[in-house]
Amino acid sequence: MVPPGVLARLQPALQWLVLATISIILVALLYAIGIPAAFFLGPMAGGVIVGVNGGTVRVPSVPYIGAQAIMGCFIASGISPAILQTFLEDWPLFLGVVFSILAASSALGWIMSRWQVMPASTSVWGSWPGAASAMVIMAAEFGADARLVAFMQYFRVVCVASLASIISLFWQRHGTTPLPVMPWFPPLEWPAFPETLLFAFACATAGRLSRIPSGPMLLTLVAASSLHLSGLLEIELPKWLLTATYTLIGWNVGLHFTAAILAHAIRALPKVFLSVSALIAFAGGIAYLLTKILGIDPLTAYLATSPGGMDSVAIIAASTNVDLPFVMALQTIRFLIIVMIGPPVAKFLARHVEAATRGA
């Protein structure tokens, strides 16, 4: 850790150089020891180091919006008729799992606000699982402390992504099927590749103009899934493009960990960690039940119920031998439900928590 404020005095170009250097070193270390999603976790960790040491650079909006759209295409490429069939065959189970996790996260937000760890609205918004960037944006619009919501959301993303990667590494080493090696610069499929880029650009632009939280990713996901399932769009995403996407998303997550946010939330950190651990444990319990009820392999069940960001789970799932349709079906359903019902439910809970606190 460098002395506080040193990075803030550097020119942005030098800050980006420091960030890139740290990220490359961390990626190399993680990749060398076989950590899944090294190209996501390395930049994320590098962003955290730069952010908490006074770094002022942020991922520019245009490339980050593009990364969201590419990630939407990436997730859509894994959504197949098998996912729809999986959901339709077991939709009560899927909805039961999703609403159980949402109920648990809401209860934890209630408890944290009652303990006066954080303001009521901040506790509720910060405790909702997944869709971290959407939650931060919507929380700010509804009067919550966006800094603390960001701290809670991204702290959970870091915990979940790190734990999921460790579990994936353990499972991968004890698995029987080796992962296929994906070439860095494969021959591109024409015209599928330029069509994918143009489609992502159009959806990103429309999502940005719509002002829907996480609109570039959400709109791209919905549109690309529909066209991909109907056979009208062939999604072509080479490894180098996905790696750049992972890097931008990882930096965006890590750079939110500024010294100001950590200083503002440091006293709440033990209870935030306890809350995150409880939610991870609850989701793990749901995963265990899925392995017993449906016979799903433990890693698939864990990643499917994992309360982290859908993008990070997708990256990790794509790096391991799991039932990707099942993982992405459950993660996608939860993401869509959170985006649709998150604002009114969070506002309702926050209002009642505040009323109960005043009446106590």
N, C-alpha and C positions, 0 to 999 in steps of 0.2 A: 504494500500500500504506500503510495507516494504522499508527501505532505499535503493536507487539505488545501485546495485552491490552486495548486500548481497547474493542473490541466486547464483550469479556467483562464489562466493568463497566456496560454498558448493560442496561436492562431488556429482557426478551424481546420485548416489543411493539416497542421501538425497533430491536432487531436484525432483527426481521421486516420492519420498514419499510425499513431499510438494504438488506436482501436483495432485497426487492421492487423498490426503486428501481434498484439496480444491474442487476437482471435485466431490468427494462423497458428501460433504456438499451441494454443489450447486445442484447436482442431487436430493438429498433428499428434498431440499426446493422446487425446481421446480416441482418435482413429487407430493409433498404433496399438492400443490395448483392447480394441474391438468394441468400444462403446457404441451402441446403436444411436443414430441421429447425431453423430459427432458434429456434422456440419450445421446443426441447429443449436446444440448445447454450447459449442465452443464460442460462436458469436454472442450468444446470450450471456454467457459468463464474462466475456470480454466487455460487453456493454455494461454489465453490473459494475465491473472494476472501474471503468472509465466514469460511469455515472456517479458513483458514490465518492469519487475523488475529484469532483468538481467539473467534470466534462460538461460542456454546454452544447455539443453537437447533437442533433437529432436526425433521424432518418427523414429525408425530405418527403413531403406528402405525395408527390407524383410517383416516385419509384415505389413507395410503400403501398399506394393504391394499386399500382400495377402488380405488386407482389400478392396483395389480397386477391386480385382477379386470377392470377396464375394459380394460387392455392385453391381457389374455387374450382378451377378447371381440374386441378390435380385430384381433389376430393371427388368431383363429378366423374372422373375417369374410373374411379373405383366403385362407383354406384352402378350396379348392373341389374338386370332382371332378377338375379339371385337375391339382391338386397330387398327388392320389392316383395319377392316371394317370401323371403325370410320374415319381413315385417308383417305381411298379410297372414302368414301362417300362425304367427305368435304375437299379434298386435296387442292382446291384453297383457301379455308378459312384458313387452317393450314399454307400454305406457305405465304399467305398474312400477317397473324399475325406474323410469324417468321421474315420475311423480314422487316416488319414495325418496330419491336423492334430493329433489327440490324441496320436499317437506323437511328433510333433515337439515338442509342448508338454511332454510328459513327459520327453523327452530334455533339453530346456532346463532343466527343473526339476532334473534329475539333475546337469547340469553346474554350475548355480548352487550347489547344495548341496556338490558336490565342491570347488568353489572357495571354499567357506565364506563365500559372500556372505550367506547366511541359513541358519537351521536346516533340516534335511532336510525335515521335514513341511511347514514353511512354504513352502519353495521349490516343492514339488510342488503343494500346494494353490493357491499363488499363480499358478502357470504354466498351470493348466487354463483353456482358453478358454471364454468365455461363461458365462451363469448366475452373474454375479459375486456377487449377494447370497446365492444358495444356497451358493456355494463358501465365502463368509466364515462363514456360519452353521454349515455342516457342519465346516469346518476347526476352529472353536472347540470343537465337540463332540468332536473327535478329538485335541485337545491342541496344535494349532498356535497360533502367535502371531497372533491374529485381526487385530491392528492392522497387522502387516506383510502379511498376506494381503490385507486390504482395500486397503492401499497398492498392492500389485502388481496386484490385480484392477482397481481403479478407475483406476489410472494407465494401464493398457492400454485400458480403455474410453474414456478421454479421448483417447488417441492414435489409436485406431481410429476413433472417432466423428468426430474433427476431420479426419483424413485422408480418411475416406469422404465427408464433407461437401464438402471441397475438390474431390475427384475428381468428385463428383456435380455440383457447380457448373460445373466445366469441361465435363463431358459435356452438361449441360443447355444451356449456352450454345452448344455446337457441334452440338446435336441439331437435328432437323428438325420434330419434333412439339411444339407448345407444351403446357404442362401445363394441365389444366382448372382453372378458378378455383372453389374450393369456398366457397360462401357461409357467413358466420359464423353466421347464425341462419336456417337453412332451415326451411320448414314441417315439423313433426315428423310422422312416420308413427305413427298410433295404431291399435292398441294396441302396436305394435312397440317404441316407445321405453320406456314404463313396463315392458313385459315384459323388455326388455334390462336395465334397472336392477334389477328384482327378481331376475332370474336371476343377475346379477353379485353382488348382495348375498348371495344364498343360497350361491353358490359360494365367495365370499370368507369367509363365516362358517364353512362346512364346511372350507375349506382351512386356516383359522386353527386350528380345533379339532383338525384332524388332526395338527397339529404337523409336517407335512411341510415341509422347507425350500422356500421359494417356493411353498407349497401353494396360496395364493389364486390366483396366476397359473396354475400348472400345472393345478390342478383345473378352473378356469374354461376354460382352453384346451382341455383334453381333452373336457369336457362340451359346451362351446359348439360345438366343431368337429363332434362327433358329431351334435348336434341340427341344426346349420346345414346339414351335408351331407345329412341326411335330410329337410330341409325343414320341420322342426318348430319351428324358431326363426328368426325374422327379426331380424337384429342391426341396430339403429339407433343410430348414434353421431354426433351433430352435431359440428361443428368446435369449438364452444366447450367441449364436454366433453372432446374429445381434447386440446385445448390445455391445459386444466387438468390433465389426466393427464400430458402431457409435462412440464409445469412441476414437478409433484410428483416425478416420477421424476428429472428433471434436478437438482432441489434435493437429493434424497436421495443422488445420486451425488456431487455437488460438496461437500456439507457433510461428507462422510467425510474430506475432505482437511484435517484439523486440523494445527495447528502441531506437536503432539506426534508425530503419525505421520510428518510430513515430517522432523522433527528426528531421529527414531529411524531413518529409512531413508535419510538424506541421503548417507551414505557409500556406500550400495549403489546410488544412483540411476544412475550411469553404466552399471553392469552390468545393472541392471534395464531401462534404456532399450535397451541392446544386445540383451537377451533379447527384449523386446517387438518391436524392429525386425526381429530375425531371424524371429520368428513371423509378423509381418505380411508380410515378404518371402517366406517359405515359402508362406503362404496365397495371396499374389499369384502365385507360380509355379504353384500348383495352378489358380488362376483362368485364367492364360494357357493352360495345357493344355486347360482346358475350352473356351476360345474356339477352339482349333485342332481339338480332337476333335469337339465338338458344334456348332461354329459359333455359340455363344452370344455375345451382345454383351458387350464387356469390362466395362461397368459392372454388368450383371446377374451376371456371373461373379465379379467382385470382391466385391460385396455378399453374395453367397451364401456365399463362403468366408471372409469377413471374421471374424477371431477376436475380435469385440467382443461386447457383450451383445445378445441377440436382440431386446430391446425397442428399443434405440437403432437397430439395423440396420433394424427394421421401420418406425420413424419415418422414417428417411432414405429407405428404399425407397419408402415411400408418397408421398414428396415429389418423386420423380423418375420418369422414363419408363423403367421396367425391367420384366422379366418377373417380376412379384410372386409368382406361384405357385412358380416355380423357386427364387427367393430364399428364400421362407418354408419351402418343403419342405426344403431343405438345412439351414437354420438350425433348424427345428423338430426334425428328426431328430437333429441334433447336440445340441441342448438336452436332448432326452429321453434320449439315450444317456448324456450326462454326468451327469444327475441319477440315472440308474439304476445306472451302474457307477462313478461318481466316487468314492464313499466307499471301497469295497473296493480299487479299483485304486490310489488315492492312498495309502491306508494301507499297501498292499503295497510300493509303490515307496519310501515314506518309511522303512519298516522296513529294506529292503535297502540304501538309501543310508546310513542310520545305521550299519548293520553294516559296510558297506564303509569308511566313514569311520573307525570304530574300529579296523578291521584295517589301515588304511594306516599 
